């Protein structure tokens, strides 16, 4: 504990969130939450020139200028915002110190189609007050287990609101608050080089017992922090394929699939690591869904530092129900007129493949928005050490919850010259963050057989 205290205090005094220890922070450091740190663990104050403003509470409720009722799509609270500037391949050198290698690679690979419209920074991320109270507890009790692939002592929200090492950052990305029970419908598409694509429509539903108000401790979860069902409903040739996942904090993921072709449910140990993700033409991996998920046991993780970086944020316009898929899913790249980028503070992490394990990505680099620990950009290297695939995730705020989550993500395969777009819901019903009808007895192999029958 003494080593941890000295490490954390020294690093936080220096303004750098890094470290190598595996235990909770001391109470005097945790006391900084909701003071000079936000309740989510980020720096509250503005940067030197004010281009990143002070966090003043975020969008913790429906904005006064928005008319909203449950079931509505969250409207853009800043519809009059215009880009401050646009980064292209022609002027990217001017912004080189603020660009991730993900975005630099996209700008140089697709010089005629890719650009970044950069807007005023709006620090909008917020969570419920009950989550902030959990963060105060988690900061002093959350502890990484010795092998780095799990934790104890935390419950609800960020396990490590004040991070001390890269593994803690990764767990924050996975466990960040999104609500307790939710359902949604979203689409995936993988345009060919000439722009042809099929839209795959999935319905997913999830229960996060990790945030169940009746759960007393993380040990009560039996290592399962999320129960997940995904049901493909279109196109007809793929409809009825259902996936069930018990997602663990530290153990082995359990998964089952129902296939309408065989009318059987079978165990699916391949829904993990670098196996191809579903409905994306093999252009991404299972563990890249939501940018990164699953066990931490194949890589060694290093915290690089915290930088001011241009990242996707506040993408209300991108997720608008007025923006159609035929407009978004262009050949080569996603339509660059719609994503919103801002200057943000970002945590930078590197994952290097362990010598005794295997994965198609030898190295991965992640950029997490400091305000919510959401990974919003990543670069993935092949065995030769070359960047192979780069991913973007476009964050937004569900101010009716409130929670901070994705408006969609894109994985670009630079060798194939194609991309897969996932988790877009523009033409779908709004996400239901209060799906109280969901019960755990639905999350069984027998249940997904009944769901998948056409």
Residue, then its C-alpha position, 0 to 999 in steps of 0.5 A: x500500500x505504501x508503494x502505491x500511495x507514493x506512486x499515485x501521489x507523485x504522479x498526480x502531483x505531476x499531472x500524469x495519470x500513470x503507474x505500475x501498482x495494482x491496488x486502490x488509491x489512498x483516501x487523500x487522493x480519492x478526495x480529489x473526485x468532484x473537486x479539482x477532478x471531475x466525478x469521472x476522474x478527469x481534470x476539471x479545469x480548462x487548459x491554458x488557452x481555454x480551447x478545452x473548457x472547464x467541466x461544469x457538470x456536463x449534460x446531466x439532464x435534458x437541456x432547456x433548449x430541447x423538447x424531449x420525451x422518453x422514446x425520442x431521439x436525443x436532439x443536438x443541443x448545439x445545432x448552431x455550432x459550426x466547424x472552427x476549422x477542417x483538417x485535410x491531407x493538405x493542411x494536416x501538418x499544421x495540426x500534427x501534434x494534435x492528431x492520433x496516428x489513426x487519423x493521420x493514417x486516414x487522412x493520408x490514405x484517403x486524401x480526397x475523401x477523408x477530413x475532420x470537421x473540428x468544432x468547439x469543445x463541449x465537455x458534456x459527459x455526465x452520469x447519475x449522482x448515484x454513480x458518482x457516489x460509487x466512484x468515491x468508494x471504488x477509488x479507495x477499494x478497487x484493486x486489480x487482481x495479481x494477473x492483471x485480468x480482473x479486479x475486486x472491490x468496485x461496483x457500479x461505474x468506473x472501477x478505477x476513477x483515478x487510474x494508476x496503470x493501463x489495465x485500470x484504464x482498460x477496465x474503465x473502458x469496459x465497465x463505464x456506466x451505460x445504464x442497468x437494462x437496455x435494448x436497441x436496434x442497430x445496423x452494420x454495413x461493409x461497403x465494397x470498393x464501388x459502394x455496394x453494401x447490405x445493411x445487417x440489422x441486429x437487435x441486442x439487449x443487455x443486463x449489467x448486474x454490475x450496476x444492479x442497485x441490489x448488488x451488494x459487492x462485485x463478488x456477488x456477481x459470480x464474475x459475470x458483469x454483463x448478460x448479452x443477447x444479439x438477434x440478427x433480424x435482417x436481411x432475410x438470409x441472415x435473420x434468426x441467428x442469435x448470440x448469447x454471451x455471459x461476459x466475465x470480469x476475469x474468467x473465460x467468456x461463455x457464449x452460445x449461438x442459435x443457427x436457424x439453418x441447423x435449428x440448434x444451439x451450440x457453444x461458441x468459444x470462438x466469440x472472443x479475441x481475434x475471431x471475425x466479428x459478425x455481420x462485417x465481412x471479416x473486416x474486424x475482430x470480436x474483441x474490437x467490438x465497441x473498440x475493445x472488449x474481452x479478456x486482457x490476457x494476451x497483451x501487455x498494456x502500457x500507459x503512455x500519457x495524456x495528451x490534448x488530441x482531436x477526437x470524435x465527440x458529441x455526435x448528435x448530428x451523426x446519429x440523427x434520425x434525419x441522416x439516412x444510411x445511404x448518405x452515411x455509408x459512402x465508398x471508401x470512407x464514412x461520409x466525412x461531412x457528419x462526424x463532429x471532432x473536438x479538441x479533447x484530453x486523451x489517455x494513450x495506451x499501448x498493447x503489445x502481444x505477449x510472446x506466448x500468446x497469439x492474435x492477428x494484431x501484434x500491437x494495438x494503440x488506444x486513445x481514450x477520451x479522458x472525460x468518460x474513458x471511452x476508447x474513440x480511436x485505435x490503431x492495430x498492427x500486423x505481424x510485420x509491425x505495419x498499421x493494418x486496421x484503424x478504428x474510430x468510435x463516435x461518442x455522444x451523450x444520452x442526456x436523458x439517462x445520463x450516460x455517455x456512449x457510441x453513435x456508431x463506430x468504423x473499422x477501416x481495413x487499409x489493405x482491403x481498402x474497405x471499412x465496416x460500420x457498426x452500431x449505427x441506429x439512425x433509421x432505427x427506434x431510439x435506444x431504450x435505456x430503461x428496459x425494466x422488462x428484461x429478466x435474467x431468466x431470458x438469458x439461457x440457451x433455451x431462450x435464444x432458440x425460441x428467439x431465433x425461430x422464424 
